Amino acid sequence: MLNLRYRPFWIAASVVLVLGVVWGSLQTALGGEVPQGFDKVEHFGTYLFLAVWFTGLFARPRWWMVAVTLLILGAAMEAGQYLMQAGRTADVYDMAANTAGVAAGLLLAALLTGGWTQRIESWLR
């Protein structure tokens, strides 16, 4: 992780973010049918956001670990949906959308947003 002044905050925010994604991926109480294919946009956007978030916390040489961890998270959520048998369904296309989101997030980080937490912390000083 980058040497950040507000490291405890960034870690806590990251935990809340990941827990929110896990809850949103596995909960069955809310939501319902979404327009055909829109859930793929949700998957793509969520994993793009996660990739941009975590590339802000880690140095570029560690971004491969960010990507692998996010892909494992996505696969675990799909496996969880399959194993729960509670109204959520695992879908290989959801995993494809997750993967595309991670790839797009890494590209965006490489071009523009990587290390964004350091820029925010420099503004706060």
N, C-alpha and C positions, 0 to 999 in steps of 0.2 A: 504494500500500500504506500502511496505517496506520503511524504512527510508533511502532514497537515496540522495546522494549529488547532482546528476544531474537529479533530479526529473522532472524539466520542460522539459528537453530533452526527457526523457522516456515517458512522457505523450504526448508530441507532436508527437514523433515517433509512439506511439500507435494509436493516432487519424489518422495519415496518413495511417497506416497499415489497420485499420478497414475501413476507407473510400475507400481504394484501393480494399478491398474485396467486399464491397458493390457495388462499381462501376463495378468491374469485374463480379459480380453475376447478375447485372441487365442490363448492357449495351447490345445493340444489333448490334452496328455498326461494331464491330470487330469479328473475329473468323468465324467459320462455323462448318461444320460437323467434329467431331473428331472420331477417330476409336472407334468401339463398346467397351464400357466399360471404355475407357480411362478417360472420364469425372469423373468417380467414383474415379480414382486415383488422379485426380486433387482435388476433394472434400476432400478426405482423407488427402492428403498432406497439403492442405491449413489449415484445422482445426487442424491437428497435430502441424503445425507451430504456429498457434494462441495459442494453449494450452501451448506449450513450452514457447512462448513469455510471456504470461501473468502469468505463474507460476514463471517466473523470476522476476516479479514485486510485487507479493503478497506472504505473508507468507503461509505456508502449511495449517494452519487452515482455510484459506480463499479460498483454491483451489476449494472447492465445489461451491463457487460463480462464480469462473472462468468457471467451467464446465457448470453450468446452464446458465450463460450469453451467452456463445458460442453456446449452443444448441438453445437458443432463437434467436440468430442472424441467425443461419442456417435455422431455421423454418421461420423466417421473410423473408429471401431471397427467400425461396421456395414459400411463400405466395405472395411475390412481383412479382415473375415471373409468377405465376398463374393469378394474378389480372391485370398485365400489358397487357396480351394478345398481345404481340409485338414480337413474334418469340421465346421467351424463354418459356420453359415448366417446371412446377413443377414436381418433381419426388420423390416418397417416398424412392427410392433407393439412391438418392442423400443425403437425410437426414440420411439414414443409414450409408453412407460413412462419412458424417460429424461427426456423433456420434462415429463411430469407430476411426476416427482421433483424436477426443477429448480424448477418452479413452486411445489411444496409447500415446498421448502427456502427459497425466497425469501420465501414467506409466513411461514413459521416464524421466519425471521430478522427480518422486519419486526415481528413481534409479540413476539418473545422473545429470540432468540439473537444478533442482529446485534451485531458488535463484541465477541464473547465473548473474543477473545484479550486485549483490553485489561483485561477484568475478571480474567482469570487472572493477568496480569502484575501487576495491583495487589495481588492476594493474595500474590504472591511477594516483594513489596518489604518 
